[in-house]
Amino acid sequence: MPKAPPTTFRSLSVRNFRLFAAGQLVSVAGTWTMVVAQDWLVLGMTGDSATALGIVTALQFAPVLLLTLYGGRLADLYDKRMLLTLANLAAGALALTLAVLDLTGTVRLWHVWLLALGVGIVNAVEVPTRMSFVGELVGNELLPNASSLSAAYFSIARVAGPALAGLLITAFGTGWAIALNGVSYLATVAGLRMVRPEEYRGRVVADGAAGREEVRVRDGLRYTASRIDLTLPMLLVAAIGLFGMNFPLTLPLLAKTVFRADAASFGLLTASFASGSLLGAIAGTRRSGRPAARTVIGAALAFGVLEAAAGWAPGFIGAACLLGLTGFASVYFLQAANHRIQLGSDPHYRGRILALYTVILQGTTPLGALLVGLLTERLGARAGLWSGGLVSVVAALVAFVFEHRRTRRPSDREEASEDARVRLRSDTDPDERPVRGAAPGGQEG
């Protein structure tokens, strides 16, 4: 079977993914609409209390940290389409509940907190399931393209959703904006129910209770720890997520305290970064296979250099341009790391591995925000950028040295060659999948 040409939208030729992506675009735009509306509602109820708003964020975020690994186990154990259907219906019900409370004037702060906790629990299951489901829809060959397109439409929705929220809140109030999000989940549910399981291009690993005892969280962790080609990008994501990905904190501080910018100028900085992120996602759609370790490391190095340069930029225009390039590099790095992890892992473990990836990426960022916040208080807003960039550069250089030494060992080269042959057999023969345990030194799966 000839390979598809490296076009930007080639994964959309797959009917199942096309349906899923269309539903996701609508739903994610609705989600960002609710993010703005919910924050506006909480601030209005509490007299602009940052503490109350922080509690909402913490309640939505805590379950992702605590339960996502278990959510990845569920993704490996049960039918992903059914899990996603239930998760989206639950999220829609939670949003509509808050909308009704708001529209009837009976909403209380504890209602918002409780429903935010419910959304966090749903996300702990939905995120790893969604990420691993894309591979089943399109197969390994189109997975990089489909994953990058997903990042692209998430970026588009992140711009469209808040803009729509502003219009709805101004015209009708927060309740209708939240209600719109509740209804938007039906787009994803409709797309999922129209998906044809018989047309899946990837492997469906588990369904139901059969083999339940064999699908354990600790096995996924042990498998990942035994695979240096998976742990290396995971560690890079952890280091860069901890120190380099704190733009919601650093960009407002840079605009307000360094350049003395107004809201419009701050919006320009944010738009520049977002535009670069979108272009980075589109660039990733050209990828047709598993990226090499040096591609991931090179993207990490470029990100670190650009972020540090943005922190030292002398003027507003220079900072805006460098932040656009930094946004590009950030998404390109994260996508390359994601693709290397997904395409290198046994499908039997993929849900749990992506759950670990999610916990690392989303878990390091809030802690990093605290550390960077303390640093900026002492050294100024620029330090939040240049320090994160320098740490990212050091992490990339350490990873490069380690990878260079590792690949020079004859045993590693032999294992990599054998693994490539096994992977080729498993890709061409749908009935053959290598049984992967936690053998030390295992290479790409």
Contacts in CASP RR format, 6 or more apart in sequence:
PFRMAT RR
TARGET T0000
AUTHOR 0000-0000-0000
METHOD contacts of the structure
MODEL  1
MPKAPPTTFRSLSVRNFRLFAAGQLVSVAGTWTMVVAQDWLVLGMTGDSA
TALGIVTALQFAPVLLLTLYGGRLADLYDKRMLLTLANLAAGALALTLAV
LDLTGTVRLWHVWLLALGVGIVNAVEVPTRMSFVGELVGNELLPNASSLS
AAYFSIARVAGPALAGLLITAFGTGWAIALNGVSYLATVAGLRMVRPEEY
RGRVVADGAAGREEVRVRDGLRYTASRIDLTLPMLLVAAIGLFGMNFPLT
LPLLAKTVFRADAASFGLLTASFASGSLLGAIAGTRRSGRPAARTVIGAA
LAFGVLEAAAGWAPGFIGAACLLGLTGFASVYFLQAANHRIQLGSDPHYR
GRILALYTVILQGTTPLGALLVGLLTERLGARAGLWSGGLVSVVAALVAF
VFEHRRTRRPSDREEASEDARVRLRSDTDPDERPVRGAAPGGQEG
3 141 0 8 1.000
3 288 0 8 1.000
4 10 0 8 1.000
4 13 0 8 1.000
4 141 0 8 1.000
4 142 0 8 1.000
4 288 0 8 1.000
6 286 0 8 1.000
6 288 0 8 1.000
8 145 0 8 1.000
8 149 0 8 1.000
8 282 0 8 1.000
8 285 0 8 1.000
8 286 0 8 1.000
9 149 0 8 1.000
9 285 0 8 1.000
10 142 0 8 1.000
10 145 0 8 1.000
10 285 0 8 1.000
11 17 0 8 1.000
11 138 0 8 1.000
11 142 0 8 1.000
11 145 0 8 1.000
11 146 0 8 1.000
11 149 0 8 1.000
11 285 0 8 1.000
12 18 0 8 1.000
12 21 0 8 1.000
12 149 0 8 1.000
14 137 0 8 1.000
14 138 0 8 1.000
14 142 0 8 1.000
14 146 0 8 1.000
14 199 0 8 1.000
14 201 0 8 1.000
15 196 0 8 1.000
15 199 0 8 1.000
16 137 0 8 1.000
16 138 0 8 1.000
16 195 0 8 1.000
16 196 0 8 1.000
16 199 0 8 1.000
16 200 0 8 1.000
17 134 0 8 1.000
17 137 0 8 1.000
17 138 0 8 1.000
17 142 0 8 1.000
17 146 0 8 1.000
19 191 0 8 1.000
19 192 0 8 1.000
19 194 0 8 1.000
19 195 0 8 1.000
20 133 0 8 1.000
20 134 0 8 1.000
20 137 0 8 1.000
20 188 0 8 1.000
20 191 0 8 1.000
20 192 0 8 1.000
20 195 0 8 1.000
21 146 0 8 1.000
21 149 0 8 1.000
21 150 0 8 1.000
21 153 0 8 1.000
22 187 0 8 1.000
22 191 0 8 1.000
23 187 0 8 1.000
23 188 0 8 1.000
23 190 0 8 1.000
23 191 0 8 1.000
24 150 0 8 1.000
24 153 0 8 1.000
24 188 0 8 1.000
25 153 0 8 1.000
25 156 0 8 1.000
25 157 0 8 1.000
26 184 0 8 1.000
26 187 0 8 1.000
26 188 0 8 1.000
27 88 0 8 1.000
27 184 0 8 1.000
27 185 0 8 1.000
27 187 0 8 1.000
27 188 0 8 1.000
28 153 0 8 1.000
28 154 0 8 1.000
28 157 0 8 1.000
28 158 0 8 1.000
29 156 0 8 1.000
29 157 0 8 1.000
29 160 0 8 1.000
29 161 0 8 1.000
29 164 0 8 1.000
29 184 0 8 1.000
30 157 0 8 1.000
30 161 0 8 1.000
30 164 0 8 1.000
30 180 0 8 1.000
30 181 0 8 1.000
30 182 0 8 1.000
30 184 0 8 1.000
31 157 0 8 1.000
31 181 0 8 1.000
31 184 0 8 1.000
32 157 0 8 1.000
32 158 0 8 1.000
32 160 0 8 1.000
32 161 0 8 1.000
32 162 0 8 1.000
32 165 0 8 1.000
33 161 0 8 1.000
33 162 0 8 1.000
33 164 0 8 1.000
33 165 0 8 1.000
33 168 0 8 1.000
33 177 0 8 1.000
33 178 0 8 1.000
33 180 0 8 1.000
33 181 0 8 1.000
33 184 0 8 1.000
34 95 0 8 1.000
34 165 0 8 1.000
34 177 0 8 1.000
34 178 0 8 1.000
34 180 0 8 1.000
34 181 0 8 1.000
34 182 0 8 1.000
35 162 0 8 1.000
35 165 0 8 1.000
36 161 0 8 1.000
36 162 0 8 1.000
36 165 0 8 1.000
36 166 0 8 1.000
36 169 0 8 1.000
36 177 0 8 1.000
37 165 0 8 1.000
37 168 0 8 1.000
37 169 0 8 1.000
37 173 0 8 1.000
37 174 0 8 1.000
37 175 0 8 1.000
37 177 0 8 1.000
37 178 0 8 1.000
37 181 0 8 1.000
38 56 0 8 1.000
38 98 0 8 1.000
38 112 0 8 1.000
38 116 0 8 1.000
38 174 0 8 1.000
38 178 0 8 1.000
39 53 0 8 1.000
39 56 0 8 1.000
40 165 0 8 1.000
40 169 0 8 1.000
40 174 0 8 1.000
41 102 0 8 1.000
41 107 0 8 1.000
41 112 0 8 1.000
41 174 0 8 1.000
41 175 0 8 1.000
41 178 0 8 1.000
42 49 0 8 1.000
42 52 0 8 1.000
42 53 0 8 1.000
42 56 0 8 1.000
42 109 0 8 1.000
42 112 0 8 1.000
43 49 0 8 1.000
43 52 0 8 1.000
43 53 0 8 1.000
45 52 0 8 1.000
45 107 0 8 1.000
45 109 0 8 1.000
45 112 0 8 1.000
46 52 0 8 1.000
46 53 0 8 1.000
46 109 0 8 1.000
52 109 0 8 1.000
55 113 0 8 1.000
56 112 0 8 1.000
56 113 0 8 1.000
56 116 0 8 1.000
59 113 0 8 1.000
59 116 0 8 1.000
59 117 0 8 1.000
59 120 0 8 1.000
60 116 0 8 1.000
60 117 0 8 1.000
60 119 0 8 1.000
60 120 0 8 1.000
60 123 0 8 1.000
61 120 0 8 1.000
61 362 0 8 1.000
61 366 0 8 1.000
62 117 0 8 1.000
62 120 0 8 1.000
63 117 0 8 1.000
63 118 0 8 1.000
63 120 0 8 1.000
63 121 0 8 1.000
63 123 0 8 1.000
63 124 0 8 1.000
64 120 0 8 1.000
64 123 0 8 1.000
64 124 0 8 1.000
64 127 0 8 1.000
64 358 0 8 1.000
64 359 0 8 1.000
64 362 0 8 1.000
64 363 0 8 1.000
65 359 0 8 1.000
65 362 0 8 1.000
65 363 0 8 1.000
66 124 0 8 1.000
67 121 0 8 1.000
67 124 0 8 1.000
67 125 0 8 1.000
68 124 0 8 1.000
68 127 0 8 1.000
68 128 0 8 1.000
68 355 0 8 1.000
68 358 0 8 1.000
68 359 0 8 1.000
69 217 0 8 1.000
69 221 0 8 1.000
69 352 0 8 1.000
69 355 0 8 1.000
69 356 0 8 1.000
69 359 0 8 1.000
70 124 0 8 1.000
70 217 0 8 1.000
70 355 0 8 1.000
71 124 0 8 1.000
71 125 0 8 1.000
71 128 0 8 1.000
71 129 0 8 1.000
71 355 0 8 1.000
72 125 0 8 1.000
72 128 0 8 1.000
72 129 0 8 1.000
72 132 0 8 1.000
72 217 0 8 1.000
72 351 0 8 1.000
72 352 0 8 1.000
72 354 0 8 1.000
72 355 0 8 1.000
73 215 0 8 1.000
73 216 0 8 1.000
73 217 0 8 1.000
73 351 0 8 1.000
73 352 0 8 1.000
73 355 0 8 1.000
74 83 0 8 1.000
74 125 0 8 1.000
74 129 0 8 1.000
75 83 0 8 1.000
75 125 0 8 1.000
75 128 0 8 1.000
75 129 0 8 1.000
75 132 0 8 1.000
75 133 0 8 1.000
75 350 0 8 1.000
75 351 0 8 1.000
75 352 0 8 1.000
75 354 0 8 1.000
75 355 0 8 1.000
76 132 0 8 1.000
76 205 0 8 1.000
76 206 0 8 1.000
76 215 0 8 1.000
76 348 0 8 1.000
76 349 0 8 1.000
76 350 0 8 1.000
76 351 0 8 1.000
76 352 0 8 1.000
77 206 0 8 1.000
77 208 0 8 1.000
77 211 0 8 1.000
77 212 0 8 1.000
77 215 0 8 1.000
78 206 0 8 1.000
78 207 0 8 1.000
78 208 0 8 1.000
79 204 0 8 1.000
79 207 0 8 1.000
79 208 0 8 1.000
80 129 0 8 1.000
80 132 0 8 1.000
80 133 0 8 1.000
80 136 0 8 1.000
80 204 0 8 1.000
81 133 0 8 1.000
81 192 0 8 1.000
81 195 0 8 1.000
81 197 0 8 1.000
83 125 0 8 1.000
83 126 0 8 1.000
83 129 0 8 1.000
84 126 0 8 1.000
84 129 0 8 1.000
84 130 0 8 1.000
84 133 0 8 1.000
84 188 0 8 1.000
84 192 0 8 1.000
85 189 0 8 1.000
85 192 0 8 1.000
85 193 0 8 1.000
87 122 0 8 1.000
87 125 0 8 1.000
87 126 0 8 1.000
87 129 0 8 1.000
88 126 0 8 1.000
88 185 0 8 1.000
88 188 0 8 1.000
88 189 0 8 1.000
88 192 0 8 1.000
89 185 0 8 1.000
89 189 0 8 1.000
90 122 0 8 1.000
91 119 0 8 1.000
91 122 0 8 1.000
91 123 0 8 1.000
91 126 0 8 1.000
91 182 0 8 1.000
91 185 0 8 1.000
92 181 0 8 1.000
92 182 0 8 1.000
92 183 0 8 1.000
92 185 0 8 1.000
94 115 0 8 1.000
94 118 0 8 1.000
94 119 0 8 1.000
94 122 0 8 1.000
95 119 0 8 1.000
95 178 0 8 1.000
95 179 0 8 1.000
95 181 0 8 1.000
95 182 0 8 1.000
95 185 0 8 1.000
96 179 0 8 1.000
96 182 0 8 1.000
96 183 0 8 1.000
97 115 0 8 1.000
98 107 0 8 1.000
98 111 0 8 1.000
98 112 0 8 1.000
98 115 0 8 1.000
98 175 0 8 1.000
98 178 0 8 1.000
99 175 0 8 1.000
99 176 0 8 1.000
99 178 0 8 1.000
99 179 0 8 1.000
99 181 0 8 1.000
99 182 0 8 1.000
100 179 0 8 1.000
101 107 0 8 1.000
101 108 0 8 1.000
101 111 0 8 1.000
102 174 0 8 1.000
102 175 0 8 1.000
102 178 0 8 1.000
103 175 0 8 1.000
103 176 0 8 1.000
103 179 0 8 1.000
127 355 0 8 1.000
127 358 0 8 1.000
128 351 0 8 1.000
128 352 0 8 1.000
128 354 0 8 1.000
128 355 0 8 1.000
128 358 0 8 1.000
129 351 0 8 1.000
131 147 0 8 1.000
131 338 0 8 1.000
131 342 0 8 1.000
131 351 0 8 1.000
131 354 0 8 1.000
131 358 0 8 1.000
132 342 0 8 1.000
132 350 0 8 1.000
132 351 0 8 1.000
132 354 0 8 1.000
134 143 0 8 1.000
134 146 0 8 1.000
134 147 0 8 1.000
134 150 0 8 1.000
135 143 0 8 1.000
135 146 0 8 1.000
135 201 0 8 1.000
135 202 0 8 1.000
135 342 0 8 1.000
136 200 0 8 1.000
136 201 0 8 1.000
136 202 0 8 1.000
136 203 0 8 1.000
136 204 0 8 1.000
137 146 0 8 1.000
137 195 0 8 1.000
137 200 0 8 1.000
137 201 0 8 1.000
137 202 0 8 1.000
138 145 0 8 1.000
138 146 0 8 1.000
138 201 0 8 1.000
138 202 0 8 1.000
139 201 0 8 1.000
139 202 0 8 1.000
140 202 0 8 1.000
140 289 0 8 1.000
140 343 0 8 1.000
140 427 0 8 1.000
141 288 0 8 1.000
141 289 0 8 1.000
142 201 0 8 1.000
143 289 0 8 1.000
143 339 0 8 1.000
143 342 0 8 1.000
143 343 0 8 1.000
144 284 0 8 1.000
144 285 0 8 1.000
144 287 0 8 1.000
144 288 0 8 1.000
144 289 0 8 1.000
144 290 0 8 1.000
144 291 0 8 1.000
144 335 0 8 1.000
144 339 0 8 1.000
144 343 0 8 1.000
145 284 0 8 1.000
145 285 0 8 1.000
145 286 0 8 1.000
145 287 0 8 1.000
145 288 0 8 1.000
147 335 0 8 1.000
147 338 0 8 1.000
147 339 0 8 1.000
147 342 0 8 1.000
148 281 0 8 1.000
148 282 0 8 1.000
148 283 0 8 1.000
148 284 0 8 1.000
148 285 0 8 1.000
148 287 0 8 1.000
148 335 0 8 1.000
149 281 0 8 1.000
149 285 0 8 1.000
151 280 0 8 1.000
151 281 0 8 1.000
151 331 0 8 1.000
151 334 0 8 1.000
151 335 0 8 1.000
152 278 0 8 1.000
152 281 0 8 1.000
152 282 0 8 1.000
152 285 0 8 1.000
154 281 0 8 1.000
155 274 0 8 1.000
155 277 0 8 1.000
155 278 0 8 1.000
155 281 0 8 1.000
155 331 0 8 1.000
156 278 0 8 1.000
158 274 0 8 1.000
159 274 0 8 1.000
164 177 0 8 1.000
164 180 0 8 1.000
165 177 0 8 1.000
166 177 0 8 1.000
168 176 0 8 1.000
168 177 0 8 1.000
168 180 0 8 1.000
169 177 0 8 1.000
197 204 0 8 1.000
202 347 0 8 1.000
203 347 0 8 1.000
203 430 0 8 1.000
203 433 0 8 1.000
205 347 0 8 1.000
205 348 0 8 1.000
205 350 0 8 1.000
206 215 0 8 1.000
206 348 0 8 1.000
217 352 0 8 1.000
219 349 0 8 1.000
219 352 0 8 1.000
219 437 0 8 1.000
219 438 0 8 1.000
220 349 0 8 1.000
220 352 0 8 1.000
220 353 0 8 1.000
220 356 0 8 1.000
221 352 0 8 1.000
221 356 0 8 1.000
222 438 0 8 1.000
223 345 0 8 1.000
223 346 0 8 1.000
223 349 0 8 1.000
223 352 0 8 1.000
223 353 0 8 1.000
223 436 0 8 1.000
223 437 0 8 1.000
223 438 0 8 1.000
224 230 0 8 1.000
224 231 0 8 1.000
224 234 0 8 1.000
224 345 0 8 1.000
224 349 0 8 1.000
224 353 0 8 1.000
224 356 0 8 1.000
225 231 0 8 1.000
225 438 0 8 1.000
226 437 0 8 1.000
226 438 0 8 1.000
226 439 0 8 1.000
226 440 0 8 1.000
226 441 0 8 1.000
226 442 0 8 1.000
227 344 0 8 1.000
227 345 0 8 1.000
227 441 0 8 1.000
227 442 0 8 1.000
227 443 0 8 1.000
227 445 0 8 1.000
228 406 0 8 1.000
228 441 0 8 1.000
228 442 0 8 1.000
229 293 0 8 1.000
229 340 0 8 1.000
229 344 0 8 1.000
229 442 0 8 1.000
229 443 0 8 1.000
229 444 0 8 1.000
230 340 0 8 1.000
230 341 0 8 1.000
230 344 0 8 1.000
230 345 0 8 1.000
230 353 0 8 1.000
232 293 0 8 1.000
232 296 0 8 1.000
232 399 0 8 1.000
232 402 0 8 1.000
232 403 0 8 1.000
233 293 0 8 1.000
233 296 0 8 1.000
233 337 0 8 1.000
233 340 0 8 1.000
233 341 0 8 1.000
234 337 0 8 1.000
234 341 0 8 1.000
234 356 0 8 1.000
234 357 0 8 1.000
234 360 0 8 1.000
235 395 0 8 1.000
235 399 0 8 1.000
236 296 0 8 1.000
236 297 0 8 1.000
236 300 0 8 1.000
236 337 0 8 1.000
236 395 0 8 1.000
236 396 0 8 1.000
236 399 0 8 1.000
237 334 0 8 1.000
237 337 0 8 1.000
237 357 0 8 1.000
237 360 0 8 1.000
237 361 0 8 1.000
237 364 0 8 1.000
238 360 0 8 1.000
238 364 0 8 1.000
239 391 0 8 1.000
239 392 0 8 1.000
239 395 0 8 1.000
240 300 0 8 1.000
240 303 0 8 1.000
240 304 0 8 1.000
240 333 0 8 1.000
240 391 0 8 1.000
240 392 0 8 1.000
240 395 0 8 1.000
241 361 0 8 1.000
241 364 0 8 1.000
241 365 0 8 1.000
241 368 0 8 1.000
242 364 0 8 1.000
242 365 0 8 1.000
242 367 0 8 1.000
242 368 0 8 1.000
242 371 0 8 1.000
242 391 0 8 1.000
243 368 0 8 1.000
243 371 0 8 1.000
243 372 0 8 1.000
243 387 0 8 1.000
243 388 0 8 1.000
243 389 0 8 1.000
243 391 0 8 1.000
243 392 0 8 1.000
244 303 0 8 1.000
244 304 0 8 1.000
244 307 0 8 1.000
244 372 0 8 1.000
244 388 0 8 1.000
244 389 0 8 1.000
244 391 0 8 1.000
244 392 0 8 1.000
245 330 0 8 1.000
245 364 0 8 1.000
245 365 0 8 1.000
246 365 0 8 1.000
246 368 0 8 1.000
246 369 0 8 1.000
246 372 0 8 1.000
246 373 0 8 1.000
246 384 0 8 1.000
246 388 0 8 1.000
247 273 0 8 1.000
248 369 0 8 1.000
249 369 0 8 1.000
249 372 0 8 1.000
249 373 0 8 1.000
249 376 0 8 1.000
249 384 0 8 1.000
250 372 0 8 1.000
250 376 0 8 1.000
250 381 0 8 1.000
250 384 0 8 1.000
250 385 0 8 1.000
251 266 0 8 1.000
251 269 0 8 1.000
251 270 0 8 1.000
251 273 0 8 1.000
251 323 0 8 1.000
252 266 0 8 1.000
253 376 0 8 1.000
253 380 0 8 1.000
253 381 0 8 1.000
253 384 0 8 1.000
254 269 0 8 1.000
254 311 0 8 1.000
254 319 0 8 1.000
254 381 0 8 1.000
254 382 0 8 1.000
254 385 0 8 1.000
255 261 0 8 1.000
255 265 0 8 1.000
255 266 0 8 1.000
255 267 0 8 1.000
255 269 0 8 1.000
256 266 0 8 1.000
256 381 0 8 1.000
257 380 0 8 1.000
257 381 0 8 1.000
258 381 0 8 1.000
258 382 0 8 1.000
259 265 0 8 1.000
259 315 0 8 1.000
259 316 0 8 1.000
259 319 0 8 1.000
261 269 0 8 1.000
261 316 0 8 1.000
265 316 0 8 1.000
268 320 0 8 1.000
269 319 0 8 1.000
269 320 0 8 1.000
269 323 0 8 1.000
272 320 0 8 1.000
272 321 0 8 1.000
272 323 0 8 1.000
272 324 0 8 1.000
273 323 0 8 1.000
273 324 0 8 1.000
273 326 0 8 1.000
273 327 0 8 1.000
274 327 0 8 1.000
275 324 0 8 1.000
276 324 0 8 1.000
276 325 0 8 1.000
276 327 0 8 1.000
276 328 0 8 1.000
276 331 0 8 1.000
277 324 0 8 1.000
277 327 0 8 1.000
277 328 0 8 1.000
277 330 0 8 1.000
277 331 0 8 1.000
278 331 0 8 1.000
279 328 0 8 1.000
280 327 0 8 1.000
280 328 0 8 1.000
280 329 0 8 1.000
280 331 0 8 1.000
280 332 0 8 1.000
280 335 0 8 1.000
281 331 0 8 1.000
281 335 0 8 1.000
283 328 0 8 1.000
283 332 0 8 1.000
284 332 0 8 1.000
284 335 0 8 1.000
284 336 0 8 1.000
287 335 0 8 1.000
287 336 0 8 1.000
287 339 0 8 1.000
289 339 0 8 1.000
289 343 0 8 1.000
290 339 0 8 1.000
290 340 0 8 1.000
290 343 0 8 1.000
290 344 0 8 1.000
290 444 0 8 1.000
291 336 0 8 1.000
291 339 0 8 1.000
291 340 0 8 1.000
292 340 0 8 1.000
293 340 0 8 1.000
293 399 0 8 1.000
293 403 0 8 1.000
293 407 0 8 1.000
294 400 0 8 1.000
294 403 0 8 1.000
295 336 0 8 1.000
295 340 0 8 1.000
296 333 0 8 1.000
296 336 0 8 1.000
296 337 0 8 1.000
296 340 0 8 1.000
297 396 0 8 1.000
297 399 0 8 1.000
297 400 0 8 1.000
297 403 0 8 1.000
298 396 0 8 1.000
298 400 0 8 1.000
299 329 0 8 1.000
299 332 0 8 1.000
299 333 0 8 1.000
299 336 0 8 1.000
299 337 0 8 1.000
300 333 0 8 1.000
300 392 0 8 1.000
300 395 0 8 1.000
300 396 0 8 1.000
300 399 0 8 1.000
301 392 0 8 1.000
301 393 0 8 1.000
301 396 0 8 1.000
301 397 0 8 1.000
301 400 0 8 1.000
302 329 0 8 1.000
302 332 0 8 1.000
302 333 0 8 1.000
303 326 0 8 1.000
303 329 0 8 1.000
303 330 0 8 1.000
303 332 0 8 1.000
303 333 0 8 1.000
303 389 0 8 1.000
303 392 0 8 1.000
304 329 0 8 1.000
304 388 0 8 1.000
304 389 0 8 1.000
304 390 0 8 1.000
304 392 0 8 1.000
304 393 0 8 1.000
304 396 0 8 1.000
305 389 0 8 1.000
305 393 0 8 1.000
306 322 0 8 1.000
306 325 0 8 1.000
306 326 0 8 1.000
306 327 0 8 1.000
306 329 0 8 1.000
307 326 0 8 1.000
307 329 0 8 1.000
307 385 0 8 1.000
307 386 0 8 1.000
307 388 0 8 1.000
307 389 0 8 1.000
307 392 0 8 1.000
308 385 0 8 1.000
308 386 0 8 1.000
308 388 0 8 1.000
308 389 0 8 1.000
308 390 0 8 1.000
308 393 0 8 1.000
309 322 0 8 1.000
310 319 0 8 1.000
310 322 0 8 1.000
310 323 0 8 1.000
310 326 0 8 1.000
310 385 0 8 1.000
311 319 0 8 1.000
311 322 0 8 1.000
311 382 0 8 1.000
311 384 0 8 1.000
311 385 0 8 1.000
311 386 0 8 1.000
312 382 0 8 1.000
312 386 0 8 1.000
313 319 0 8 1.000
313 322 0 8 1.000
334 361 0 8 1.000
338 357 0 8 1.000
341 353 0 8 1.000
341 354 0 8 1.000
341 357 0 8 1.000
342 350 0 8 1.000
342 353 0 8 1.000
342 354 0 8 1.000
343 444 0 8 1.000
344 444 0 8 1.000
344 445 0 8 1.000
345 353 0 8 1.000
345 445 0 8 1.000
346 433 0 8 1.000
346 434 0 8 1.000
346 436 0 8 1.000
346 445 0 8 1.000
347 433 0 8 1.000
348 433 0 8 1.000
348 436 0 8 1.000
349 436 0 8 1.000
372 384 0 8 1.000
372 387 0 8 1.000
372 388 0 8 1.000
373 384 0 8 1.000
375 383 0 8 1.000
375 384 0 8 1.000
375 387 0 8 1.000
376 383 0 8 1.000
376 384 0 8 1.000
379 387 0 8 1.000
406 412 0 8 1.000
407 413 0 8 1.000
407 416 0 8 1.000
412 441 0 8 1.000
412 443 0 8 1.000
415 441 0 8 1.000
415 442 0 8 1.000
415 443 0 8 1.000
416 443 0 8 1.000
416 444 0 8 1.000
418 443 0 8 1.000
419 442 0 8 1.000
419 443 0 8 1.000
419 444 0 8 1.000
419 445 0 8 1.000
420 444 0 8 1.000
422 434 0 8 1.000
422 445 0 8 1.000
423 434 0 8 1.000
423 444 0 8 1.000
423 445 0 8 1.000
425 432 0 8 1.000
425 434 0 8 1.000
426 432 0 8 1.000
426 433 0 8 1.000
426 434 0 8 1.000
434 445 0 8 1.000
436 445 0 8 1.000
END
